[in-house]
Amino acid sequence: MPAEVERPLTWRFWTISAILTAVLTTVSFWWVLFQSGQCLLSLSLLAGLTYYMPLAFMLLFFVAIISQTKRFGSKINVHHAVYLYTISAGLAWMGTADPIFVPAVYWVSGFAERPASIRFIPWWFGPQHEIAIQLKRGGVPIPWLSYMPSMLWWWWIYALWALLTIGLAGILRHHWVDVEQVPFPHVTVAYYLTRSIQPEFKMRIRSWKFLIGMLLGCSYIVLMFLTVNFPWFPDIYGWRTNTCPSGLTYITPPNPLNSVIALSGTTKNPLNTAIFYLAPLTTIFNIWFWWLVIAILCQAAYVLGFYTGASEAGGCGRVYFCPDISIVYQPPFFWQVFTTMGMVIGIVLSYIIVNRRYIAETIKTALGGQTILKRLEDNEPFKYRTGWLLFIVTMILLIISLMICGISFAPALILVLITILYALCWTRTWGLGGFWASTGFYGAPGFFKWIWSVAPEPITQEWLLTMQFAILPASNTPYQGWEHYLMSSLASSRLASLTKTSQKNVFKTSIVVSLITPITAMVAFISWSYIFGFAKAPQYHGSYGHGGLFELGTVASFINPMPAVGTWWPHLIAGIFTAVVIYYLHTRFIWFPFEPVGMVIGIDPWSMLLALWQHALIAWALKALTLKIGGSKAYEEHGVPVAVGFMVGYALAVLFVGISGIYRFFFPF
């Protein structure tokens, strides 16, 4: 790869980057609002656990194609591609088909739909009811001044979280990227495309292996789209029968496999298999192995009289949020607590314990001490002192901001800490396995049980806001925005390391993107809603429409059973202990085959719902067979191009099929 070129970025670069960020953010947001609720057709980021970014890959593919032309070939280099990836990955969090965009949730579910709940929400969270209700129907001039206080508030919160996580990424960057070399399977795709810009690698995107992968990826999306939208088209995948949008065919009581209590169904989205194929072999082995262990334990418990209601439920109900029947909520194992609280804490705690010397070195370096890291600081995105100051100051400002909303110090501190906790765990799992886990949506309220064992009667503003923040942006998914930049910054840093691009420039670009994206997303949402009427968007009929966290009559009964019904603290400790012990043994003994990242991905309730263990098993078998027959050379020259081609073809198909989805919005068919 070319040597790193440390040259200052000009104002022209920053202007283009800012404009490109604003344009791509708007396009991505409008894109999902125009689609007919098909979550596989999101442009910038697919919802769910995959955290797959079609926009980043299609942009890099087009750049790789353009670089091979005589007119532009000499003007494009790998560094341009890295900055483009940094921009597209940085703004990806707000362009998902998942309907939960936090400011809009408050505007629609709270201020517009449920005026009774407004007394529990600070006035600066959204406009007055009479203004917010206009979002539903649109067709009137936009009262920007009425939205301005709310937009500034939410921009402030998102900006603080972005700066905190980017500061944390700068602190961890050297160890994660340079020492451990965390692979980030999705970055493998970006690296393949970026490297194709170089003259000696231009033929990579013309190889028959890459093209076969592209054809398979395109075919899957196109055939799925035709099956879903045209009744006359043959149901090749069986998509019209008991199939979730993710591609899971859930089992029902008449199914012979229904007696396997831990089985949610069978899955048929090969994208997940392609992602796992690019992940470390040890990680994907642990995913399917530990699911098998869980399945055996649950089956034994069922024989002994537990989970009696699960056999009468479909595959989704037995692992999703159904406290009365779900195997993840019920004794004797309380897997919800074991994974989404215990193992999450254990994975992060294990990393801190094992790498305590590195963390101490960064602190010592920040305080001016002479350390090994002191000699490496010039190649870091910023000084360790800057990183720690950024991390600490933004944390303090976030706590103060939450307290201004009426949340007292203790729950405000816990909110910030659990957000950081899940950010670290998600980045770790996504970086090693290609999928983030585990969601804390149903587990996060457990961190506050020592303050509120049950919801107060009557409900207070402090409790309601704390729970809303805890189970949405703090712990639900990284594409809520609060944790995203830890993932995207380290992924961009990984690509920059592989291509010898300036780490400083990459992190500066991440900061610019993180400050522009939130305000642009809010402008995009408001403008689209006032032009077309948000009630016409499929997202309105999802989380915005039912708005469970704003139903004052049911919100307490919804949250009180979380994270489980009964005495669950021993399972929390067991999850922490299991992750710490397995992590230690894995780092201490090279031959030890188990590790906690693959384990938590395999047994996370959402992973079980998507049957990710099946994809991991297929990918493990294919990758092991490839390495066994042809070694690492066969894997790099044959396996990787097919997997990368599939993911790129999938992205391009999302673009072209999504265009027809926009046409369908205006001209239904």
Sequence and secondary structure as in RCSB ss.txt:
>XXXX:A:sequence
MPAEVERPLTWRFWTISAILTAVLTTVSFWWVLFQSGQCLLSLSLLAGLTYYMPLAFMLLFFVAIISQTKRFGSK
INVHHAVYLYTISAGLAWMGTADPIFVPAVYWVSGFAERPASIRFIPWWFGPQHEIAIQLKRGGVPIPWLSYMPS
MLWWWWIYALWALLTIGLAGILRHHWVDVEQVPFPHVTVAYYLTRSIQPEFKMRIRSWKFLIGMLLGCSYIVLMF
LTVNFPWFPDIYGWRTNTCPSGLTYITPPNPLNSVIALSGTTKNPLNTAIFYLAPLTTIFNIWFWWLVIAILCQA
AYVLGFYTGASEAGGCGRVYFCPDISIVYQPPFFWQVFTTMGMVIGIVLSYIIVNRRYIAETIKTALGGQTILKR
LEDNEPFKYRTGWLLFIVTMILLIISLMICGISFAPALILVLITILYALCWTRTWGLGGFWASTGFYGAPGFFKW
IWSVAPEPITQEWLLTMQFAILPASNTPYQGWEHYLMSSLASSRLASLTKTSQKNVFKTSIVVSLITPITAMVAF
ISWSYIFGFAKAPQYHGSYGHGGLFELGTVASFINPMPAVGTWWPHLIAGIFTAVVIYYLHTRFIWFPFEPVGMV
IGIDPWSMLLALWQHALIAWALKALTLKIGGSKAYEEHGVPVAVGFMVGYALAVLFVGISGIYRFFFPF
>XXXX:A:secstr
          HHHHHHHHHHHHHHHHHHHHHHHHS S GGG SS  TTTT   HHHHHHHHHHHHHTTSTTTGGG
  HHHHHHHHHHHHHTGGG  SSS  HHHHIIIIIIIT GGGGGGS GGGS  HHHHTHHHH  S   HHHHHHH
HHHHHHHHHHHHHHHHHHHHHHHIIIIIIS    HHHHHHHHHHHTTSGGGGGGGGSHHHHHHHHHHHHHHHHHH
HHHH TTS  TT TTSSB TTSEEE  TTSGGGG TT  EEE  HHHHHHHHTS HHHHHHHHHHHHHHHHHHHH
HHHTT  TTGGGS HHHHHSS TTT TTTSTTT HHHIIIIIIHHHHHHHHHHHTHHHHHHHHHHHTT   TGGG
TGGGSSS HHHHHHHHHHHHHHHHHHHHHTT  HHHHHHHHHHHHHHHHHHHHHHHHHSS     TTTGGGGGTT
T SS  SS  HHHHHHHHHHHTTTTT GGGSSSHHHHHHHHHHHHHHHHT  HHHHHHHHHHHHHHHHHHHHHHH
HHHHHHH GGGSGGGGTHHHH GGG TTTHHHHHTT S SS  HHHHHHHHHHHHHHHHHHHH TT    HHHHH
HHHSHHHHHHTHHHHHHHHHHHHHHHHHHHHHHHIIIIIHHHHHHHHHHHHHHHHHHHHHHHHHHHS  
